[in-house]
Amino acid sequence: MMNKNILKRFEEYCEKNNITGKAREEKLERLKNLIFKYNYEPGEAIGIIAAQSISEPATQMTMRSYTLASQSDRLSKVTQGLPRMIEIFDARKTFEKNMLIYLKPEYNNKEKARAIANRIKSQKVSDVIRSDSIDLVNLRIELELEKESYKDKIKQLVDKYIKECEVTFREGKVFIKPKNVDFKALRKMKNKILDLHVDGLKGVENVIVIKEGEDWIIQTAGTNLKKVLEFNEIDVRRLKTNDVHQVYEVMGIEAARNVILHEAKDTLDEQGLEIDVRHLMLLSDIMTFDGAVKAIGRYGVSGKKASVLARANFEETKKHLVNASFYGETDELAGVTENIILGQLAPIGTGMVELTVDMKKMKKKK
């Protein structure tokens, strides 16, 4: 019996593509065979099979961490191979983040793409000045601006983040004189001012415009998904980022699950390793099924299992056993790991079924 939803989608596909008669029957038979091929038996240890299927090919991945990009292809160094897989499954928050920004058809040309890229790129005070210096006589900081339009913004930032400072302007220069500071403190203050964010999107450190086929694409080093989505010129449907946590915060857990899946598959495909996508789907589901992105590890999925023995078996054995005894936890022995530890029959395959035989009835049958 086929799933009603799949059957409905198949009928819509046939109607849309005007497929009828024998051709429709052939396609339906092929669909049934594919579904049958992807079925698995009740009690099959799909977790163990998925773990083996991903981990074994992963041992053949290259250990090199980065490839440096040519300007026509990538903007910055890109993590690949095993280090990238570790980043994905550890759900790390610090790594080489990037975005691929596609534009709507009316903005899909070189000039407009560059203009949008300039608006996206983060600019600090150091990016909008020609020079900076310290006046040792008057103990003040001097900044020579590229454009005078930035002077009000710089004054606003200095008033907000630097305490007790007098800001004045003269002939395209900004003079910042703090009260009661020595030369050493003045140098620290200058570095802090130069690092203040003036324009563009925070987090997007660099941008480059490249052409792929008919598309002009903006590549970024660094991400700010929430603010990028506010740009009307951007084709939201094709926007890509490798930052799982930002996708989760902005678009929800289902979108984050899809990013984990695609990032893992793309990493494996780059290495020429073919892994059934269902194994990766299972892993991305496990990392996100309770509504938050969790790592596969001691502080994520493996470290928060319901079974005390399963947690102790993975890492930090003593800690889990001591905590369990302290809080009076019980282990229902419902999983595979804990039953193997105790030398019992694991609840997989035929071990899931408890079979009893009534010998009296058997004799009567005979």
N, C-alpha and C positions, 0 to 999 in steps of 0.2 A: 504494500500500500504506500503510494507516494504522498509526501507532505502536501497539504492543500495549497499552501502558499507558493511552493515551488511549481506546482501544476498550474496555478493561476498565472504566475509570471511567464511560464512556458507558453500558455495560450495567448497572452498579450504579445509576446515576442513573435509568434507565428502570424498573428493578425497584423502586426505592424509591418512585417516583412513579406506578407502575402504568401505564406507557406501553407500548402494544403495537400491533401491526398497522400500519396506514397512517401513524398519527401517529409511530410509532417510525421508519419508513422516511424520512419527511419530515425529521425532526430529524437523522437520520444523514446525509442528503444535504446538509443545511444545514451540519453540522459539517465534512463533507468540503470543501465550497466555501470555508468560512472558513480551513481549514488550507491549502488550495491558494493562497488569496489571500495568506497570510502567508509562503509559501515564497519563497526567493530563489535566484537562479542561482549555481552555483559560480563563484567569481572576481568576484562583485559587490563593489564597494568600499563595504561597509556602514559602515565607520568614517567615511569621508568623508561619506556620506549622513546618518549620525546627527549628525555635527558641524554640517553645514549646517542640518539640520532643527531642531536646538536653538538654534543661534546666531542664525539669521535672525529668528525670532520674539522672541528675547531682546532684540534691538535695539529692539523696540517696548514693552518693559517700562518701567514707571515708574521714575524714578531716585530718587524719595524713599526715604529709608532706613527711616523708622519711622512707625508710626501709633500714637497714644496711645490707650490702651484706655478704654472706658467700664467702670465697675465691674461692670456686669451681663455684660460680654462677656469682657474680658481683665484680667489683673492688672497688667501692666506694658507698657512699649513693646515692640512686636514688629517685628522686621526683616522687610521685605517686598520684592518686586520684585527688581531686578537685584542690589542688595547682598546679599540673602539667597541668591540663586543662587551668587554668588561665594563666600560663606561655606561653602556645601555642597560645591562642587567644589574649593575650596582645602583642605577638611577642617580648618577652623580649630578651635582648642581654646578660644578666648576669644570668646564672643558672648552674646547674650541667651538663656540656657538656661531651659527650663521643663518642667514635667510636668503631665499631666492624669491625675488619680488617680480611678478609679471604685471604688465600694464594692460588697461582696457584698449580696444582697437584704436580709439581716437587719440590716445597718447602714445601709441606704439611707434615712436620714431626716436632717432638719436638725440636730438636737441631737447625734446620734452623729457626723455628718460634722464638725461644729465641734470636738467633743472630739478626734477623730483628727487634725484639722488643727493643733490646739494642740500635740499631741504631736510632730507632724512638724516644725513651724517651729523653726528654729535660734534659740536664745536665748543671748545673751552676758551677761556680768556687768552691762553697762549696761542690759540689759532687765529685770533682777530687783532693781534698787535704786530707791529713791525719790530719793536725792540722793547726790552725792559732793563731797568737799572736801579741802583740804590744811591740816593743822594746822601753822602756821608756827612756833609756839613749840616744839612737840615734834618737828617735822619727821617727821610721819607722815600717812598717807592714811586718811581716814574715809569709810566707806560705810554708808548707812542702807538696810537691806534691806526689801523689801516683805513677804517671808515668811522666818521664821527657819529654815525647813527647808533653805534654800540655804547656810547658814553653813559646814557641814562641807565641802560641795562647793567653795566658794570657798577655804577653807583648803587643801584638797587641791591645787587648781590653783595657788595662790600658792606652796606648798611645792615644786611640780613645776617651775614656769617662772620664778620669781623667786628669786634666790639670796640667802641670808643675810637673811631677814626674820622678824620676830616678829609673829605674828598673834594678836590677842586679841578677845574679844567682850564687849559690855555693852549691855543694854537695846535689842536689835534692831540694834545697830551693830557693824561690823567695823572694827578698827583695825589697820593694816598699817604697821609701823615697820621700815624697812630700816636696815642699819648703814652708817655712813660715806658719806652721800650729801648733796649740796647741793640747793637748791630746784629748779634746772633739771633735774637727774637725777630728782628726785621727780615732777615733772610728766610726764616721759617714762614713768616707771614706772606712774603712774596711768593714762595712756592705754593702756598695754600691758595692764594688769589689766582695764580696762573692756572690752577687745576679746577677752578669753578666752572660749572656748565653754563654756557651763554645761549646757545641756539641748537636747533636740530633735536634729535631724539637721544635721550640718555641711554647708554649701553651700546649704541651703534658706533663703533670706533672708526670704521672705514667703510667705504663703498666703492664699487667699480661697476661700470656699465658694459655689458658684453652682448653680442648678438648670437643667438642660436636659432638657425632656420630663419623664420620670418619674425621672430620675437626679439625685442630689445629687453634684456633682463637686468635688473639691479641686484648684484650680489653684495652681501654685507658681511663684515666681521663684527660679531656682536649682534644681539637681538633686542627688540622691544616690540613684541607682537601686538600688544594692546594699542599702542599709539600708531603703529603702521596701519592697522585696520581702520583708523579714522580717516585715512587719505582716500578721497573719492576717485582718484585716478588709478587706483590699484585694482587688479582683477583678484578679488578675494578668494575665488574658487580654486585658483592655482597657486596661491601663496604657500610657500614651504618654509619650515624651520626645523632644525634638529633639536631644539630645546623642549624636551618633554614637559618639564615643570611649568614653563610659560603657557604651553598649549593647554595643560590641565587647568591652570588658573583662569585663562581667558575663555576657553571653549568647552571645558568639561572633560570628564573621565573617559568617555567614548573616543573623543578625538585624541587624547593622550595615548590610549591603547593602540590606536591606529598608527601613531607616530612610532611607538616602540616596535610594532610589527614591521613597518616599512623600513625603518632604520636598520633593524637586524637583517632583514632580507637583502637590502641594498649592500650592506657590508659583506655578506656571504657571497652575493653575486659578483662583487668586485674581485673576489678571490677565486672565482670559478667553481665554487662549491654548491652543489645542488642538494638542498634539503627540502623535504615536503613541507609546504607552508603551514600545514595543520599543526606541526610540532611548535612552530614559532607562534602560531595563534594561541595555542594552549598556554604557552609561557607568558605571552602578553596579557592573556585573560587573568592568569593567576596573580600577576603583578598589579592588576587594577580592579579585581572583582569586588572589593569591599569599598570602592568609592574613592580611594587615594592611591597615588603611585608609590609602590613599595619595592625595595630592592630584593633581589634573591640573595639572601645572606643572613648573618647573625642578627642584624638589626631590622630585617624585613620579613619576608615570607617564612624562611626556615627558622628564624629565631622567635616567631610568634605563633607556632603551631599549638593546637589545643593539647596535644599529648606531651606530657613531661619527658618521657623517655625519648621521643622523637627529637625534641629540642636538645636534650642532653647528648644524644648520639651525634648531632651535627658539630657543634663547637661549644666551648665553655661548659663542659660536663658538670664539674663540681658546683658551679654557680647555680645551674638550673635545678640540680638535685637538692641543694641546701635550701634554695628559695621555696621549692615545692614542699619540702618537709616543714619549713617554717610556717607557711600559709595553709598547710593541710590540704594540698591539692590531691586529687585522685586522677588516675589514668584509666580510661575506659577500654584501653587496648583495642581500639577500633581500626587502627591503621596498619600498614605493612611493617614499617620499621620496628615498632615496639613489640610486635609478635615475633619477629625474627630474633630480636635481642633475647627474648624469653624462650626461644626454641619451640615456639608454638606454630601451628598451621596459620600462615598469613591469609587474610581475607581477600585473596585474588584468585581468579580462575575458578576452579572447582571448590577452592577453599571458602568461597562466599556462601556456599549452600550447606545447610545442616540437614543431613538425610538420616531418617530413622526407618527401620524396617520392623513391621509387626510380624513376627515369625508364625504366630497362630493363624493369621489370615493367609500367609504364604502357604502353610500346610493345607489349609482348606482348599485353596486354589488348585493345589496339586491333586 
